[in-house]
Amino acid sequence: MMVRPLVGIVTLLLVSGSAAWAADGAAIFNAQCAKCHGDTGKSDTTIGKAMKVPALAGDPNVQKMSDADVAARIKGNAKHPPTVKSLSDDDINAVAAYVKQLAGK
């Protein structure tokens, strides 16, 4: 009889633990991308304006793209600094999902 509650507790711990390990797209974006794209994705930073970085917020083209296409665009952009290109696939996928949220605003 004690096995059933233990299985439930272990399952809950595993699920909540894996969520804690998931990449935080907003945090990575703010650390790696906001320098140029801005905190809100409007590319309203000094660097963003100087480099004519496209705004992500409200971009209808980004809205139409899949998360995988956005991730590929992030990886393939020659203007992205090496620190962005050194991110893991999980990190880039998390950023791509966050960028899609920004595009919808």
Secondary structure as the mmCIF struct_conf table of DSSP 4:
data_model
#
loop_
_struct_conf.conf_type_id
_struct_conf.id
_struct_conf.beg_label_comp_id
_struct_conf.beg_label_asym_id
_struct_conf.beg_label_seq_id
_struct_conf.end_label_comp_id
_struct_conf.end_label_asym_id
_struct_conf.end_label_seq_id
HELX_RH_AL_P HELX_RH_AL_P1 VAL A 3 TRP A 21
BEND BEND1 ALA A 22 ALA A 22
HELX_RH_AL_P HELX_RH_AL_P2 GLY A 25 GLN A 32
TURN_TY1_P TURN_TY1_P1 CYS A 33 CYS A 33
HELX_RH_AL_P HELX_RH_AL_P3 ALA A 34 HIS A 37
TURN_TY1_P TURN_TY1_P2 ASP A 39 THR A 40
BEND BEND2 GLY A 41 LYS A 42
BEND BEND3 THR A 45 THR A 45
HELX_RH_AL_P HELX_RH_AL_P4 THR A 46 ALA A 50
TURN_TY1_P TURN_TY1_P3 MET A 51 LYS A 52
HELX_LH_PP_P HELX_LH_PP_P1 VAL A 53 ALA A 55
TURN_TY1_P TURN_TY1_P4 ALA A 57 GLY A 58
HELX_RH_AL_P HELX_RH_AL_P5 PRO A 60 LYS A 64
BEND BEND4 MET A 65 MET A 65
HELX_RH_AL_P HELX_RH_AL_P6 ASP A 67 GLY A 76
TURN_TY1_P TURN_TY1_P5 ALA A 78 LYS A 79
BEND BEND5 HIS A 80 HIS A 80
HELX_RH_AL_P HELX_RH_AL_P7 PRO A 82 LYS A 85
TURN_TY1_P TURN_TY1_P6 SER A 86 SER A 86
BEND BEND6 LEU A 87 LEU A 87
HELX_RH_AL_P HELX_RH_AL_P8 ASP A 89 ALA A 103
TURN_TY1_P TURN_TY1_P7 GLY A 104 GLY A 104
#
